[in-house]
Amino acid sequence: MGDLLMALQIVLGLLGFALLYYGADWLVKGSSSLARSLGITPIVIGLTVVAFGTSTPELVVSVVSALKSKSMIAVGNVVGSNICNIALVLGASALFQPITSHPSAVRRDIPIMLGISLYLLILSANSVLGRFEGVTLFAGIILYTLMNYYWVRQDPCKIKDDRICALASEVEEIHFIPSRGKQLIMIGVGIAGVVIGAELVVDAAVVIMTALGVSEKFIGLTIVAFGTSLPELATSVVAAIRKEMDISIGNLVGSNVFNLLSVLGVAAMVRPIVIPGGFFHSGLWIDYLVMLVISALPWIMMRKTLTVTRKGGAILLGCYGTYLAYLVIRG
């Protein structure tokens, strides 16, 4: 009976991840079509609708986790997703095909991500992310979005920022839905999909965690984080194999910034995130440091050539494998 229950929860968890992926996709398509029909420019849609929409799975999973008093899943999901985006997604893609980025990723985007990661570490040192801390984080994402828009407006004809270009390109590639009714239906179905998907993922994670005797943090940093990053990984690796390098380092960094500011910011505002056992005793500080180090590696690799080489990709993948081994041993 126990094995049957475990199998059922795994199936429900996979169904939850599928709903998260397709729900976010429908939400982005419906919202971007609505925005375009209202005359909003692709750059603005990319910086708002697409950027926020693609972070919806992590956002809703973390909010649901916080509401269910599973705060370590909420935090682990964000930290694990950020580690996964750089070490696994970027590492695997670069292993197939070296990835060159615009100088803005080295000069601006990665330093911003590192600064925010350090700020989150300082906020978490007292083992609580309260509502005020959540407000400061969410205010940061609003400021970050406005800054990106300002940079584009400064010189729209010569802008070469790979993240902003990728977002604008993504908007152009989204099929436009002219019917206002269909737009609203897709938005509604998308929201329902990510909410139901998040519920299934969190509930399945709790059951699996209990059955295996592992911690919330372990589940959040591994299964939940990997699941919410899986669509990005699959898309990037397939593109790399086909040598259609539409992966943007700036976009991955931007996704990490959104995770840190909007996901944890909203989750903390909805319900203060208390770290069980304390920030240091639980060992979460080590995971934060791993996130900081892995986030800094592409910056170190690209300082001279602006390229993450195959060797760099192998190093990133090796770091991810080493980190997973550490989690398994500790768990």
Buried (B, 14 or more C-beta within 10 A) or exposed (E): EEEEEBEEBBEBBBBBBBBBBBBBBBBBBBBBBBBBBEEBBBBBBBBBBBBBBBBBBBBBBBBBBBBBEBBBBBBBBBBBBBBBBBBBBBBBBBBBBBBBBBEBBBEBBBBBBBEBBEBBBEBBBEBBBBEEBBEBBBEBBEEBBEEBBEBBEEEEEEBEBBBBBBBBEBBEEBEEBEEEEBBBBBBEBBBBBBBBBBBBBBBBBBBBBEEEEBBBBBBBBBBBBBBBBBBBBEBBBEBBEEEEBBBBBBBBBBBBBBBBBBBBBBBBBBBBBBBBBBBEEBBBBBBBEBBBBBBBBBBEBBEEEBBBBEEBBBBBBEBBEEBBEBBEEEB
